[in-house]
Amino acid sequence: MDVTIIGTCHGSHMCFVLSAKPLRKFRSVTGQTALRYIATIGRHATRHRQLHCRPTHTIKTTVSATCLCILLPEQAMRFFPPSIALGACVAFAASCFGIAGGKEPAETIAAPFSGHTLFDGESLHGWNLENQCKASARHGELLLEEGNGWLRSDLIYTDFSMHLEWKALKEHHYDAGIYIRTPAGGSPFPTHGYQINLLEGKEGNIGTLKGAMSTGLVKPGQWNIFDITAVGSRVTLLINGQQAYDVDGLTTAAGHIGFQIEVPMGGQFLIRNVRIHELSHQSLLNGRDMTGWEGADRDASACWRVHEGVLECDGRDGPWLRSLLEYEDFNLRLEYSLDEGGNSGIFIRVPRDGTHHRAQPSEPPAGFEVQLLDDRAKQYDALKDFQYGASIYDICGARQKVGRAAGAWNSLEINCIGNHITTTHNGIRVVDVTPESHPAISLRKTKGFLGLQNHKTTVRVRAIRIGPPLPDQHN
């Protein structure tokens, strides 16, 4: 069937497809399916901004004899330029009406896509080794080196698209795996979650998920490309640009990403170019300037700047940095680096004036602070427990001090559901506060601004993003 595109209305949430013939056959699809087609187009748009639409949004379709109108979620249209929105429209129309030679976008060659790098090519930053195993970074590649266990991500992921490349170093009988939506723990391997196999002859298959299997798509002895998308209960895998499967049935909403290390039996593996789009989260830093932030009552440029994608406070006299918007329940993620002796903090749900201390109901409303500190510095040897890194200041100290050495990057996640607050520092949950365990948290606001503290020392922050709160999981 020939189809003519008559235009897109960027910002008005609509794309139009005009058919030269009456549309007699229409295969209905869910909004979630349509989102996957848009996400697929987005993965090939390497220079465009990340898709930030939730899978629960509904995409409504109206069909007449000659026109299909696709009503797209506001966020998807806001973050894609017209050309990409147009591509999404074509892809969706092709899936509904069998056009474009009968091929769906998932069957095209997978191009690299921009996203958050999960492996920096130089270190295991962002990862934790579980059990008796070893992995290392060499020449831009991740070597699954020895032992039995797994390498898991610091963070938990819900909906995502991930690109990676892998190569088995053993010629035959090789075996490893890629974990998605998997809880921490297990000995030597996780007992729950989902494993995408790297076992010879079953590469890409998920043994516990019906229909998640394919054959003949890998290149033995060579680098292979996996593009994995998990949205809601569905998972899609492309192997070397060819669709392996697109199936429903995931029952775990969130979990870690990881790599199985099974060297004694399965041999060594190399992994590279691991990148992820967190479809559930939206960036709070554009990497160019401080759009979305402002100095509290003073010009932010007095001590803050964005340099090479990193937000920096040089410690000079100046304001704390306040978000333009207020937030309620959320999951906040970021990476930070401190100089030796560094001290700073993340303000959560604070009023406009930044108040983050409150001991009595009679005192003014306040949010709270999650502490950033160079825990290893000598001058901080005798602090109170709640003054160390990732603690909730005045309320709860971190269970463990897991901050890295001065100058290194740390990951921090703050999850807020009402007054249930958790912090996860370099992949370890170190704070879990509820009104029952720490009544003082009940005195703090449940909606307010975010902030970055200027404590007269240098702090660098990057990869700041926010999304809906995660379901409860324990590390």
Secondary structure as UniProt FT lines:
FT   STRAND          3..9
FT   TURN            10..13
FT   STRAND          14..19
FT   HELIX           31..44
FT   TURN            46..47
FT   TURN            55..56
FT   STRAND          60..63
FT   STRAND          67..71
FT   HELIX           74..79
FT   HELIX           82..97
FT   HELIX           100..102
FT   HELIX           105..107
FT   STRAND          116..117
FT   TURN            125..126
FT   STRAND          127..130
FT   STRAND          133..138
FT   TURN            139..140
FT   STRAND          141..157
FT   STRAND          160..168
FT   STRAND          177..182
FT   STRAND          194..197
FT   TURN            200..201
FT   TURN            203..204
FT   TURN            207..208
FT   TURN            210..211
FT   TURN            220..221
FT   STRAND          224..231
FT   TURN            232..233
FT   STRAND          234..239
FT   TURN            240..241
FT   STRAND          242..248
FT   STRAND          255..262
FT   HELIX           263..266
FT   STRAND          269..278
FT   TURN            279..280
FT   STRAND          282..283
FT   TURN            291..292
FT   STRAND          293..295
FT   HELIX           300..302
FT   STRAND          304..307
FT   TURN            308..309
FT   STRAND          310..313
FT   STRAND          321..327
FT   STRAND          330..338
FT   TURN            340..341
FT   STRAND          343..350
FT   TURN            352..353
FT   TURN            361..362
FT   STRAND          368..373
FT   TURN            375..376
FT   HELIX           378..380
FT   TURN            381..382
FT   HELIX           385..387
FT   TURN            389..390
FT   TURN            393..395
FT   TURN            406..407
FT   STRAND          410..417
FT   TURN            418..419
FT   STRAND          420..425
FT   TURN            426..427
FT   STRAND          428..433
FT   TURN            435..437
FT   HELIX           439..443
FT   STRAND          448..452
FT   STRAND          459..467
//
